[in-house]
């Protein structure tokens, strides 16, 4: 059976987003290492060296945010799996009730329809409660995404400014 084109596109988008996040995490770490290597210890003052140091800290923030975004994304996948599992369990129990099937719990024996309905309701409630967690994780991932990108931009601007300052305006 062929997969739904919408599902295929969603999977492709998900894979591309993950690869991009991994790339950005690697890039952030590499640029942080470069900045750490090029920063020369100097007193903090209004100077190109201070801008270099500032750029290093921006890159460090970008690296941490990049890895936290990946971590948050993976946590979201786990929570989403739990939500789908809870919904499937509830649907199975509700289907058994609709068809008047006897539900037997391994090691405990048959369950009454009231117990099965209560258990199904519990699974539905658990799935619904995970929606809130998914929303929080989604907002957190977007925050890390924006922080990573803003910190990378600020780091690049600080390094470029320090190089221009040192080369053309003379280091003081």
matplotlib code that plots the C-alpha trace (Angstrom):
import matplotlib.pyplot as plt

x = [0.0, 1.4, 1.9, -0.2, 1.7, 1.1, 2.7, 5.7, 6.1, 5.8, 8.5, 10.8, 10.3, 11.0, 14.2, 15.4, 14.7, 16.6, 19.6, 19.6, 19.5, 22.5, 24.3, 23.7, 24.8, 28.0, 28.6, 28.0, 30.4, 33.1, 32.7, 32.9, 36.1, 37.5, 36.6, 38.1, 41.3, 41.6, 40.6, 43.7, 43.6, 43.4, 41.9, 38.3, 38.0, 36.6, 38.8, 38.8, 39.9, 36.7, 34.6, 36.4, 35.6, 32.0, 31.8, 33.1, 30.4, 27.7, 29.0, 29.0, 25.4, 24.5, 26.2, 24.3, 21.0, 21.6, 22.1, 19.2, 17.0, 17.9, 17.4, 14.0, 13.0, 13.8, 11.9, 8.9, 9.1, 9.1, 6.1, 4.3, 4.9, 3.4, 0.4, -0.2, 0.2, -2.3, -4.8, -4.3, -4.9, -8.0, -9.3, -8.7, -10.6, -13.4, -13.6, -13.8, -16.6, -18.6, -18.3, -19.2, -15.9, -14.5, -11.3, -8.9, -5.8, -2.9, -2.4, -5.6, -8.4, -11.5, -12.6, -16.1, -17.4, -17.3, -13.6, -12.8, -14.6, -12.9, -9.5, -10.2, -11.2, -7.9, -5.9, -7.9, -7.1, -3.5, -3.3, -5.0, -2.6, 0.4, -1.0, 0.1, 3.5, 3.9, 2.9, 5.4, 8.2, 7.2, 7.5, 10.8, 12.2, 11.2, 12.8, 16.1, 15.9, 15.5, 18.2, 20.6, 20.2, 20.3, 23.4, 25.1, 24.3, 25.5, 28.7, 29.5, 28.8, 31.0, 33.9, 33.6, 33.4, 36.5, 38.5, 37.5, 38.3, 41.7, 42.6, 41.3, 40.8, 43.9, 43.9, 44.2]
y = [0.0, 3.4, 6.0, 9.2, 11.9, 14.3, 11.9, 11.5, 15.3, 15.5, 12.9, 14.6, 17.9, 16.3, 14.7, 18.0, 19.9, 17.4, 17.5, 21.3, 21.4, 18.9, 21.0, 24.2, 22.5, 21.4, 24.8, 26.6, 24.3, 24.7, 28.5, 28.5, 26.5, 28.9, 31.9, 30.4, 29.7, 33.3, 35.2, 36.6, 37.4, 41.1, 43.4, 44.2, 47.6, 49.4, 47.4, 44.9, 42.2, 42.7, 42.4, 39.1, 37.9, 39.1, 37.2, 34.1, 34.3, 34.7, 31.6, 29.7, 30.7, 29.6, 26.2, 25.6, 26.7, 24.5, 21.4, 22.2, 22.6, 19.1, 17.7, 19.4, 18.2, 14.6, 15.0, 16.1, 13.0, 10.8, 12.7, 12.5, 8.8, 8.4, 10.5, 8.4, 5.2, 6.3, 7.3, 3.8, 2.0, 4.1, 3.4, -0.4, -0.5, 1.6, -0.7, -3.7, -2.1, -1.3, -4.8, -6.3, -8.1, -9.4, -7.6, -9.8, -8.4, -10.8, -12.1, -10.5, -12.0, -10.5, -6.9, -5.6, -3.1, -0.3, -1.0, -1.0, 2.3, 3.8, 2.6, 3.9, 7.3, 7.3, 6.7, 9.5, 11.9, 10.9, 11.6, 15.0, 16.0, 15.3, 17.9, 20.6, 19.1, 19.0, 22.6, 23.6, 21.6, 23.2, 26.7, 25.8, 24.4, 27.6, 29.7, 27.8, 28.1, 31.9, 32.2, 30.1, 32.2, 35.5, 34.5, 33.3, 36.6, 38.7, 36.6, 37.1, 40.8, 41.1, 39.2, 41.2, 44.5, 43.6, 42.7, 45.9, 47.9, 46.3, 46.5, 49.8, 51.9, 50.7, 48.8, 50.9]
z = [0.0, -1.0, 1.6, 1.6, -0.3, 2.6, 5.0, 2.7, 2.5, 6.3, 6.8, 4.2, 6.0, 9.4, 8.1, 6.5, 9.6, 11.7, 9.3, 9.3, 13.2, 13.3, 10.7, 12.7, 15.9, 14.3, 12.7, 16.0, 17.8, 15.1, 15.1, 18.9, 18.7, 16.2, 18.2, 21.4, 19.5, 18.1, 21.3, 22.9, 26.6, 27.2, 29.8, 29.1, 27.6, 24.6, 22.1, 19.3, 21.8, 23.9, 20.7, 20.0, 23.5, 23.1, 19.7, 21.5, 24.1, 21.5, 19.6, 22.9, 23.5, 20.0, 20.5, 23.7, 22.2, 19.1, 21.2, 23.5, 20.5, 19.3, 22.8, 23.1, 19.6, 20.7, 23.9, 21.8, 19.7, 22.8, 24.3, 20.9, 20.8, 24.3, 23.3, 20.2, 22.3, 24.9, 22.1, 20.5, 23.8, 24.5, 21.0, 21.3, 24.6, 23.3, 20.2, 22.4, 24.4, 21.2, 20.0, 23.4, 23.5, 26.8, 27.9, 29.7, 31.4, 31.5, 34.9, 36.3, 34.3, 32.7, 33.2, 33.6, 31.0, 33.6, 34.4, 30.7, 30.1, 33.1, 31.8, 28.3, 29.8, 31.8, 28.6, 26.8, 29.8, 29.7, 26.0, 26.4, 29.2, 26.9, 24.5, 27.0, 27.3, 23.5, 23.2, 25.8, 24.1, 20.8, 22.1, 23.8, 20.6, 18.7, 21.5, 21.1, 17.3, 17.6, 20.3, 18.2, 15.1, 16.9, 18.8, 15.6, 13.9, 16.9, 17.1, 13.4, 13.7, 16.7, 15.0, 11.8, 13.8, 15.8, 12.6, 10.9, 14.1, 14.5, 10.8, 9.6, 12.7, 14.5, 17.8, 20.8]

ax = plt.figure().add_subplot(projection="3d")
ax.plot(x, y, z, "-o")
ax.set_aspect("equal")
plt.show()
